Structures are given as C-alpha cells and as structure tokens.
C-alpha cells in the first residue's frame, strides 16, 4: 500500500475486546485502540455482547448485531 492510500482503503483483519477498549488490527500491520466510552452502545453492552462482533464489507467495518452497532475503520482512524 502506498502512502497516498486513503483511509477508505484500510481494512480490519481482527478485533480484540478488552475490559475498557477494543483494539482493531489493520491489514497494513497497524492497530487502533479505542475506549468503549467513545461509543455509548458498546459502553452499555455486556462483555458477552461485545465479544459477538463480525467484520463487514471485507473489513471496512465492524458489526455487533446484538446491540445494533456498526463502526467503520475509516472513522476509527479519524478519531
């Protein structure tokens, strides 16, 4: 990937759920760590609900069906 790649081209490969944060692994080797407090639905969810995520759009986003939450990787990079 070139340095001129837009954030819309960056995709997630994995998500790890911590006690107070989520960490998203990216295809380019970087990772993003964000606190649940930034996302009210994730903050209010139980640990079990947070663990039930799936990648959507070949990794452009993350979906939690049980709590009706979607996060885009591009927006996480801008945060």
C-alpha positions in Angstrom: 0.0 0.0 0.0 1.4 3.4 -0.9 1.5 6.4 1.5 -1.2 8.0 -0.6 -3.8 5.3 0.2 -7.0 6.8 1.6 -8.4 5.7 4.9 -11.3 4.1 3.0 -8.8 1.5 1.6 -7.7 0.5 5.1 -9.4 -2.7 6.4 -9.6 -4.6 9.6 -8.3 -8.1 10.0 -9.2 -8.8 13.6 -10.8 -7.2 16.7 -9.7 -7.8 20.3 -12.0 -6.9 23.2 -10.5 -5.6 26.4 -12.2 -4.6 29.6 -12.5 -0.9 28.6 -11.4 -0.8 25.0 -11.3 -2.5 21.7 -8.3 -3.0 19.5 -8.6 -3.3 15.8 -5.8 -4.9 13.8 -5.4 -3.5 10.3 -4.2 -5.1 7.0 -1.2 -2.8 6.9 0.1 -4.0 10.3 -1.1 -1.1 12.4 -3.7 -1.4 15.2 -6.2 1.1 16.5 -7.1 1.1 20.2 -10.3 3.0 21.3 -12.2 3.2 24.5 -15.7 1.9 24.8 -16.6 5.2 26.4 -16.5 6.8 22.9 -19.3 4.6 21.8 -22.4 4.6 24.0 -23.8 1.3 22.8 -20.5 -0.5 23.3 -20.1 1.1 26.7 -23.6 -0.1 27.8 -23.2 -3.6 26.3 -22.3 -6.6 28.4 -18.8 -8.1 28.0 -20.6 -11.1 26.3 -22.4 -8.8 23.8 -19.1 -7.0 23.0 -17.5 -10.4 22.1 -20.1 -11.1 19.4 -18.8 -8.9 16.6 -18.1 -9.6 12.9 -16.2 -7.8 10.2 -18.4 -6.3 7.5 -17.6 -5.2 3.9 -14.4 -7.3 3.7 -13.1 -5.5 6.8 -14.2 -1.9 6.2 -16.3 -2.1 9.3 -17.2 -4.0 12.5 -20.8 -5.0 13.3 -22.4 -6.0 16.6 -25.8 -7.4 15.8 -27.0 -7.8 19.4 -26.6 -4.1 20.2 -27.2 -2.8 16.6 -23.8 -1.1 16.4 -21.6 -0.6 13.4 -18.1 1.1 13.4 -16.2 1.9 10.2 -12.4 1.6 10.2 -12.1 4.9 8.4 -13.9 6.7 11.2 -11.8 5.0 13.9 -8.7 6.3 12.1 -10.1 9.8 12.1 -10.9 9.7 15.9 
